[in-house]
């Protein structure tokens, strides 16, 4: 059965039932991811007693690898495994990683190796699941089905809904009852996602199956290729472990790989392409180069900002002191809140032929993420004997959510629009490589901030806020520069930005 011949009985609220299977699967996967992420910096600093500086680098390495691994998982799914099996296997690997983290907490600090294995499994499992579940959404619709855009909007809502619920539940359990309870809740969430996905197989309409079942079943070195791919999780987990505990190595590989791929794309644009294709690729490359600036600041939320909230912010609501990790629910909550108004705004601008170019959207996004830190720096006006009011955190995260809506969906759409047809997968991979670089830089920035003013007791608030002011102003200046460059780019590259 194909999407085009799908009977009306298999739809719900105008969409294939398979969309809701994928919606809830991704919701639970993001629940587990963001729930564990909210606890990670505290687990490193309180449980293993790493310094804030060390923890920032380890946090950045983890996020970078999480965004790199889908490049491998996506390739294996496209080439042999198929998206459905990749998602199912990835979910099981992620769940096992969370379970191991909970077990490690029971075993104690002497079992650090167990912790790194658990974290590495989450990296590898995310590689199999993340890119492929997004691809499965597209298999439910014909190429020109007008419901595709609204389907991806609903799917994006599921991502952020899971991201908003996860930190609340995992954060409360982890910081009040014990780390193992928080990691265990993340495991339960991922297991729930696996169950939803497995039981909803028939609603996927046969999409995402192995492209060549015979090749997948064919023995390689006496073992079925499918099982060989699953077994490849072991060396990939070991490689992830090495990179997780070696942030300098991870950073070096990202830098070398990023520069090499960037130069390759420039060479392809100048030597192999011409006319509009060349302009489009150069424009897309400009977006790729700019976006790490945004993520480097945005991802302070889970590292330096998380520690700042823990030590310096008044977290008492109704007489109850809310655990700091719970506030990691705010960015995805705000995204859910503003997603529909933004969708309506884009529609109105498009109808009025005033749609901003991707470059101008990126410039505004960077100004917003920097502006959030400038607003946060105003907390320096609060007397030193008083804690920072929660309103500053709310304003910062709202600015960051607005910035995310101007950058993330716009960037992904731009990659698909501007990439030469034969280079779409490669350019998408380059986009995620740049995202990984941005997340790694977030760890470096957090490490520098903690080295300047951090400490076991939260460090010097004035120094940290001054650092936030500086990075906020630099980001705002970069964003303004991007807007200025956009004016010239519109004249030179106008055909590419339509």
Secondary structure by P-SEA (a helix, b strand, c coil): ccccccccccccccccaaaaaaaaaaaaaaaaaaaaaaaaaaaaaccccccaaaaaaaaaaaaaaaaaaaaaaaaaaaccccaaaaaaaaaaaaaaaaaaaaaaaaacccaaaaaaaaaaaaaaaaaacaaaaaaaaaaaccccccaaaaaaaaaaaaaaaaaaaaaaaaaaaaacccaaaaaaaaaaaaaaaaaaaaaaccccccccccccccccccccccccaaaaaaaaaaaaaaaaaaaaacaaaaaaaaaaaaaaaaaaaaaaaacccccaaaaaaaaaaaaaaaaaaaaaaaaccccaaaaaaaccccccccccccccccccccaaaaaaacaaaaaaaaaaaaaacccccaaaaaaaaaaaaaaaaaaaaccccccccccccaaaaaaaaaaaaaaaaacaaaaaaaaaaccccccaaaaaaaaaaaaaaaaaaaaaaaaaaaaaccccccccaaaaaaaaaaaaaaaaaaaaaaaaaaaaaaaacccccc
